[in-house]
Amino acid sequence: MHMVIKSIERFQRVFVYLSAIFMGLLSVMVFYEVIARYVFDSPTIWANELSTYMLQFIVFFSMGYLVIKDEHLKVTFFLDKVKGRASKALKIFNHLLIIPYASILLIYGLNVTKTTFERDATSPTLLAVPLWIPNSFIFLGGALLILGCICAILKIIFEQPAEETEEGGKIYD
């Protein structure tokens, strides 16, 4: 089972690395657009649209990995008070609650992508980007989030308890 978890983590990590690259490109593009627009009074026709698509990629394609690594946004005031098996059960329940949301992203994102592909819809700009491409980020992100939740649940079920130190604290890898 550990091989399955590691494989899913590696697969998801690829999208996080792509997101990191896009984040760097996004910063460069926005900086270029600001200089072009406000210094040279010559805005680009591509920077705003492409930066929107890159941001969409970054958001949707990194969700699953963040869930696997337990680094997503969360409120832990109740979870911090619960220990042992109850803590594991609560964490699993938390991930199970994410799956319906991710399923909605998957189903409706797939429907929107299919519709824009069938209609050959393009963005209403000079770039005329086929809209099925950025729309596919939604359902692919939903699929990655479901995969991430399943992986996180498996990690919780099969995790080894951390060793106790003499002071009673946990030793982490």
Residue pairs with C-beta under 8 A, 6 or more apart in sequence:
1 154
1 158
2 158
4 154
5 151
5 154
5 155
5 158
8 68
8 147
8 148
8 150
8 151
9 65
9 68
9 69
9 151
11 147
12 64
12 65
12 68
12 144
12 147
12 148
12 151
13 65
15 61
15 62
15 64
15 65
15 144
16 61
16 62
16 65
18 57
18 61
19 57
19 58
19 61
19 62
22 54
22 57
22 58
23 54
23 58
25 54
26 51
26 54
26 55
26 58
29 47
29 50
29 51
29 54
30 47
30 51
32 44
32 47
33 43
33 44
33 47
33 48
33 51
36 42
36 43
36 44
36 47
37 43
37 44
45 125
45 126
45 127
46 127
49 123
49 125
49 127
49 129
50 127
52 134
53 129
53 133
53 134
53 137
56 134
56 137
56 138
57 134
57 137
59 141
60 105
60 137
60 138
60 140
60 141
60 142
60 144
61 137
61 140
61 141
61 144
63 72
63 141
63 144
63 145
63 148
64 141
64 144
64 145
64 146
64 147
64 148
64 149
64 151
65 144
65 148
66 72
66 148
67 95
67 98
67 145
67 148
67 149
67 151
67 152
68 148
68 151
68 152
68 155
70 152
74 94
78 90
79 87
79 90
79 91
79 94
82 90
88 156
88 157
91 152
91 156
92 153
92 156
92 157
95 149
95 152
95 153
95 156
96 149
96 153
98 145
98 149
99 146
99 149
101 145
102 142
102 143
102 145
102 146
102 149
103 142
103 146
104 142
105 138
105 139
105 141
105 142
105 145
106 139
106 142
106 143
106 146
107 139
107 142
108 138
108 139
109 135
109 136
109 137
109 138
109 139
109 140
109 141
109 142
110 139
112 135
112 138
112 139
113 132
113 135
113 136
113 138
113 139
114 132
115 121
116 130
116 131
116 132
116 135
117 130
117 132
120 130
121 130
121 131
121 132
122 128
122 129
122 130
122 131
123 129
123 131
162 170
162 171
162 172
163 170
163 171
164 170
164 171
165 171
